[in-house]
Amino acid sequence: MPHGLTIDHEGNTWLTDVAMHQVFKFPRGAKHPTLTLGEQFVPGSDEQHFCKPTDVAVDSDGNFFVADGYCNSRVMKFSPDGKEVLLTITNAKLQGLAPDVFQIPHSLSLDEKNRRLFVADRENSRVLEFDSINGNLIREIHAFGERVFAVHYHPEQGGVLHVVNGPIDSGAQGFTFSLNSGTVLQHWKPSLNFAEPHDVTADPRDGAVYVADIGSNTVWKFKRRESN
């Protein structure tokens, strides 16, 4: 059951599969993966296994982060060839928070310039910001209502996060959050409303935001709008 889809800076496609408990890397145009992590249909919590991994984020050096989300509630950083675990972010990094555990790390995004990793901690309704090198917690962001499904960093306006939540009784929506001011700049959703938004990304060229809505089998595009 494919879950998370990521295209890196070299055009490789990364896929997580929550039924097979594996992560795959496909070069541009390839039909078969050149890198496979995890053991097919065998969940686990050691460095060679995943349990329903949810997402991948890749840095410009080829190192990649895996949100091992539904069971293990951890984020792992691997070397480009996948043979070395460079960092593991577990609940131990969340001391002092309430709750001080992950509840489904569901989505990842990187700000390499400032060495930041953003994690959508879904059932805790928050985004967690970590140092992407040492894994230390920087801050916890509660500004997005209930159940934060996806987060994407974009460098515009000094750095913003695009976030989607839901589905909830009050209706799912998207947010654009300023990392500098610590405030929500915009709320957005389609005129027909979201059904079940599950992932979000933004075009690095024009800032357009795209949301995958698995409830309506739709990809929504939102054009960039300057805040007042």
N, C-alpha and C positions, 0 to 999 in steps of 0.2 A: 504494500500500500504506500505509494509515493506520498511524501508529505511536504518537505521543504525543498525549494528550487532556488539555486543561486548561480549567477553567471559572474565569473571573476574578471579581473583586468586583462587577462589573456584570452578571454572568450571561452574558457572551459565552463562546462555545466556541472554543477554539483547537486546531487540528489540524496535526500535521506528517505529511507523506507522504514516505516514504523512496524510493519508486519515482519519484514526480514531482519530487522535490527541491524541494518547496515547503512554505510555511506559510500556513494559512488562518485567518481570523477570521470566525466566524458570530455575529451578534447573536442574542439569545434568540428562539427560535421560527423563525428564518430558515432557508430551504432553500438559499440561495446566499450565498457569502462577500461581505463588504463590504471585505475587505482580503486581498490575495494577494501574497506575497513569493516571489521566486525565479522562474525560467523553467521552464515545464513540460517535464519529461524532459531538461533540460539541466543537468548538474552543473557546478559551478564553484567557485572559491575567492576571487572578488572580492566586493565589497560588494553586488552585485546577484544573486548566486547562492549556492546551498547545495549540499551533497553529502550526501544522506541525513540530513536534520535529525531529531533524536530527540525534543526536548521544548521546551516553552515555559513561562516563568514571567512573571507580570505584576504590576507594582507598582500602588499605589493612585493614582498619577498617570497610569497608562495606558502608561508605558514598559514594554517587554517584552524579555525575554532569550530567545535561541534557542540551544539546544545543537546546533551543527552537527557532528554526532557521529561518524558512521561513517567519513567520509573526511577531512574538514578538521580535526577535533579542535580545535575552538575554540568559544568562547561569545561571542555578539554581543548587544549591547544597543541597542535601537532606540527612537526617539521614538514617541509614540502613533500617528502616521500612517504609521510605517514608512519615512519618507523620509530620516531621518538616522540614521546609525550613531553612537551616543553613546560606545560602548566596545567594544573587542574584547579578549578574554582568550585569549591564545595560549600556546604552550609557553614563550615568553620569560618568562612570569610564574612559571614553575615552577623557576627556577634554584635549585640547592641541594638539590632533592629527588632521590630515587633510586627509580624513574626520573624524569627531569626532563621528561617528555613526557606528554600525555594519551594514553590508550588507550581511546577511545570514551567521551567525556562523554555519559552516557546519560540522566540525569535531573537536574532542577533544582528548587530550592525556595528561597524568600526568607524572611528575617527582617528586615522593614523597620524595626522599632524600633531595631535595632542595626546597620542597613545591612549585612546579611550575605547572601551568595549561597552556597548549598551545591550542589556538583556531585558526582554519583555518577560517579566515574572507573572505569568498569566493569571493564576487563581489568587494571587496576592494583590492584583490590581495596581501594579507599579512597574516602573522601569528602574533598573539598577545600573549604575555607572561604575565601571571598574577600570583600574589601570591595566592596559592590555599587555604589559610586560611582566609585572609582578603579581597581578591578580588582586591587588588591594582594592577594597571598596572605597569609592569616592563619594557617592551620594545616592540617596533613594529619592525617586520622584513620584509623588502621588498627585496627579493632576488630570487623570483620564477616566474617571468614573470606575465602572466595574469591569473586571476581566480584560486585561490588556493582551491582545492577541499578537500584535506585531509592532515593530519599531524600525525606523530607517533614519540614519543620520544624513544630513545634507549640509554642506558648508556655507550656504547663503546666510546673509544677515549675521555673520559671526558664529554661525552654527545653530541649526535647528534640528529637532526631532519630529518626524511625521509618525503618528501613532494611530492605530485603530483599536477600538474596543468592541465588546458585544459578543453575541446578541443579549440584550437585556430588556427589561420591561419598558424602560424609557426610550429605547431605540438606540441602535449602534451608531457611532459617528467617528469621524476622524478629527485629529488635533494637530496643529503645528505649534510646537513648544520651543521657546527661545532658551538656549542654554545660558546665554549671558544674563538675561533678566530673570530667569526662573519663572516665566509666566507663559500662559497659553496665548499665542498671537491670533489664532484663528480656529474656529470649529467648521467642519465641512462634512457634507453627505450629499448623495444624489437626491434629486427631487422625488424619486420613487422610493427612497430610503434604502439603506443596506438591509440585506437579509442575514448574512453571516460572513462579515469580512474576516479574512483569515491571514492575509499577508499584504505588505505595502512596500513600495519602492518609489524612487524618484529618478527622473532623467537628469544626468549630470550636466547636460547642455542647457536645457531651458527650464529645469526645475519642475516640470510637470509631474504630478503624483499619480501613481497607478495602484489600484487596490484590487486584489483577487477576492471575489465574493463567492464562496462555495455554496452558499444558500440559494443563490439565483443563477449559478454557473455563468457569472459575468465578470469581466474586467472593466472597472471604472477608471476613467481618466479625468483628472482635475487639473485645469490649467492654473499656472502660477498667478496669484493675485497679491499685490503689495498690500501690506497692512498699513493702517493709518498712523 
